[in-house]
Amino acid sequence: MNIVEKAFNWMLVIGMVLLLGRIVTLVLSLMDIPFTTFFKDYSIISFLILIVGAIGTEIIKNQKKKIV
């Protein structure tokens, strides 16, 4: 596994964790339970990380299928 593939995989994992954090923040805010605003403040950045990670992982996966 090369460094680019590892980077895309890590971006995908980090993006999923941030997505889970945004969901938890939303649920807790709807229940009027105070929680950190970290996931609200950086939501656009975390969306970009998730999208780039997902697209990059798919591109790498498709390139491996074509080679084999």
C-alpha positions as CSV (number, residue, x, y, z in Angstrom):
1,M,0.0,0.0,0.0
2,N,1.5,3.3,-1.0
3,I,1.5,6.5,0.9
4,V,-1.3,8.1,-1.2
5,E,-3.6,5.2,-0.6
6,K,-2.9,5.3,3.2
7,A,-3.6,9.1,3.2
8,F,-7.0,8.6,1.5
9,N,-7.9,5.8,3.8
10,W,-7.1,8.0,6.9
11,M,-9.0,10.9,5.5
12,L,-12.0,8.7,5.1
13,V,-11.7,7.4,8.6
14,I,-11.3,10.9,10.1
15,G,-14.2,12.2,8.0
16,M,-16.4,9.4,9.3
17,V,-15.5,10.2,12.9
18,L,-16.2,13.9,12.4
19,L,-19.5,13.0,10.8
20,L,-20.4,10.9,13.8
21,G,-19.5,13.8,16.0
22,R,-21.8,16.1,14.1
23,I,-24.6,13.6,14.4
24,V,-24.1,13.3,18.2
25,T,-23.9,17.1,18.5
26,L,-27.2,17.5,16.6
27,V,-29.0,14.9,18.7
28,L,-27.8,16.4,21.9
29,S,-28.6,19.9,20.9
30,L,-32.2,18.8,20.0
31,M,-32.5,17.3,23.5
32,D,-31.2,20.6,25.0
33,I,-28.1,19.0,26.5
34,P,-25.0,21.2,26.4
35,F,-22.2,19.8,24.3
36,T,-19.1,21.1,22.6
37,T,-19.5,23.2,19.4
38,F,-16.3,21.8,17.9
39,F,-18.2,19.7,15.3
40,K,-20.5,22.7,14.3
41,D,-17.5,25.0,13.9
42,Y,-15.6,22.8,11.6
43,S,-18.4,21.1,9.7
44,I,-17.4,22.3,6.2
45,I,-13.8,21.2,6.7
46,S,-14.9,17.8,7.9
47,F,-17.2,17.4,4.9
48,L,-14.3,18.1,2.6
49,I,-12.1,15.6,4.4
50,L,-14.8,13.0,4.1
51,I,-15.5,13.7,0.4
52,V,-11.9,13.7,-0.6
53,G,-11.2,10.6,1.3
54,A,-14.1,8.7,-0.2
55,I,-13.4,9.8,-3.8
56,G,-9.7,9.1,-3.4
57,T,-10.3,5.6,-2.0
58,E,-12.7,4.8,-4.8
59,I,-10.2,6.0,-7.4
60,I,-7.4,3.9,-5.9
61,K,-9.7,0.9,-5.7
62,N,-10.7,1.2,-9.4
63,Q,-7.1,1.6,-10.5
64,K,-6.2,-1.6,-8.6
65,K,-9.0,-3.5,-10.3
66,K,-7.8,-2.3,-13.8
67,I,-4.2,-3.4,-13.1
68,V,-5.1,-6.9,-11.8
